[in-house]
Amino acid sequence: MIVTTTNELEGYRVVRHLGIVRGLSVRSRSVVGNIGAAIQILFGGNIAIYTRLAEDARNEAYELLIRHAEEAGANAILAMRYDANEMASAVTEVLAYGTAVVVEKSDGPAR
């Protein structure tokens, strides 16, 4: 699966648009994790527990995005983006979305 944030894919041409695809992940830390983060906050700097939470949520959303595109019959995703929100204290929602397409190698520039 080719995934790009651009609207075109150099060296390929879009032969079919399959529509919007997405992957959604909602994650939270345990009470123990939140206590650990609170201790890290006291000392400042990177809050590693929340960094891992955000990274795990993004990875899961990305994998779900790819799965959704594959189920639609795509071999590429164009204009891929992330959106993230805090739904509640220490609850993170991450949405990965883009346009599922079928592409073929092209001899000329993308159109």
C-alpha positions as a printed NumPy array, in Angstrom:
array([[  0.   ,   0.   ,   0.   ],
       [  1.333,   3.398,  -1.001],
       [  0.343,   6.174,   1.401],
       [  1.117,   9.832,   0.729],
       [  0.063,  13.213,   2.074],
       [  0.135,  14.673,  -1.439],
       [ -2.828,  14.832,  -3.822],
       [ -0.878,  13.213,  -6.641],
       [  1.649,  10.426,  -6.771],
       [  4.605,  11.056,  -9.052],
       [  5.174,   8.238, -11.511],
       [  1.612,   6.912, -11.129],
       [ -1.784,   7.753, -12.501],
       [ -5.07 ,   7.314, -10.676],
       [ -7.311,   4.886, -12.552],
       [-10.087,   4.7  ,  -9.954],
       [-11.212,   6.789,  -6.968],
       [-12.771,   4.636,  -4.25 ],
       [-13.675,   7.364,  -1.775],
       [-12.699,   8.43 ,   1.7  ],
       [-11.193,   5.86 ,   4.051],
       [-10.419,   6.25 ,   7.731],
       [ -9.002,   4.619,  10.8  ],
       [-10.058,   5.682,  14.29 ],
       [ -8.339,   4.937,  17.585],
       [ -9.452,   6.052,  21.05 ],
       [ -6.984,   5.33 ,  23.829],
       [ -6.495,   6.159,  27.476],
       [ -3.929,   5.593,  30.19 ],
       [ -4.647,   3.534,  33.264],
       [ -4.926,   5.22 ,  36.667],
       [ -1.374,   4.055,  37.408],
       [ -0.187,   5.533,  34.091],
       [ -1.872,   8.849,  34.894],
       [ -0.155,   8.953,  38.283],
       [  3.187,   8.289,  36.569],
       [  2.478,  11.095,  34.101],
       [  1.552,  13.451,  36.947],
       [  4.943,  12.767,  38.531],
       [  6.686,  13.458,  35.201],
       [  4.723,  16.724,  34.872],
       [  6.156,  17.9  ,  38.202],
       [  9.679,  17.656,  36.793],
       [  8.841,  19.108,  33.366],
       [ 10.076,  18.045,  29.944],
       [  8.74 ,  15.289,  27.739],
       [  5.899,  13.306,  29.321],
       [  6.976,   9.899,  27.989],
       [  3.805,   8.106,  29.122],
       [  1.603,  10.452,  27.085],
       [  4.038,  10.422,  24.163],
       [  3.663,   6.634,  23.98 ],
       [ -0.134,   6.986,  24.259],
       [ -0.232,   9.418,  21.329],
       [  2.169,   7.328,  19.237],
       [  0.227,   4.109,  19.889],
       [ -3.05 ,   5.83 ,  18.966],
       [ -1.542,   7.176,  15.721],
       [ -0.067,   3.799,  14.78 ],
       [ -3.353,   2.023,  15.403],
       [ -5.341,   4.625,  13.437],
       [ -2.853,   4.343,  10.544],
       [ -3.091,   0.532,  10.464],
       [ -6.91 ,   0.72 ,  10.528],
       [ -6.793,   3.269,   7.677],
       [ -4.728,   0.899,   5.559],
       [ -7.026,  -2.02 ,   6.364],
       [-10.089,   0.042,   5.368],
       [ -8.424,   1.014,   2.058],
       [ -7.427,  -2.588,   1.307],
       [-10.999,  -3.745,   1.984],
       [-12.194,  -1.137,  -0.534],
       [ -9.78 ,  -2.535,  -3.148],
       [ -7.262,   0.33 ,  -3.093],
       [ -3.541,   0.055,  -3.63 ],
       [ -2.834,   3.652,  -2.561],
       [ -4.121,   6.406,  -0.285],
       [ -3.767,  10.041,  -1.323],
       [ -4.034,  13.184,   0.821],
       [ -3.576,  11.21 ,   4.053],
       [ -4.034,  13.285,   7.217],
       [ -4.286,  12.874,  10.978],
       [ -6.7  ,  14.612,  13.307],
       [ -6.5  ,  14.27 ,  17.085],
       [ -8.704,  15.383,  19.959],
       [ -8.827,  14.927,  23.68 ],
       [-12.241,  13.422,  24.415],
       [-11.821,  13.462,  28.192],
       [ -8.95 ,  13.8  ,  30.599],
       [ -6.195,  11.455,  29.348],
       [ -8.447,  10.017,  26.605],
       [ -7.072,  10.638,  23.122],
       [ -8.942,  10.169,  19.851],
       [ -6.863,   9.942,  16.666],
       [ -8.389,   9.821,  13.203],
       [ -6.302,   8.951,  10.146],
       [ -8.058,   9.629,   6.84 ],
       [ -7.443,   9.995,   3.129],
       [ -8.681,   9.128,  -0.336],
       [ -8.503,   5.493,  -1.413],
       [ -7.469,   5.05 ,  -5.024],
       [ -6.234,   2.484,  -7.492],
       [ -3.057,   3.648,  -9.205],
       [ -0.957,   2.303, -12.067],
       [  2.629,   3.151, -12.988],
       [  2.8  ,   5.938, -15.551],
       [  5.455,   6.907, -18.076],
       [  4.596,  10.616, -17.86 ],
       [  3.776,  13.115, -15.12 ],
       [  0.748,  12.51 , -12.887],
       [ -2.46 ,  14.266, -13.966]])
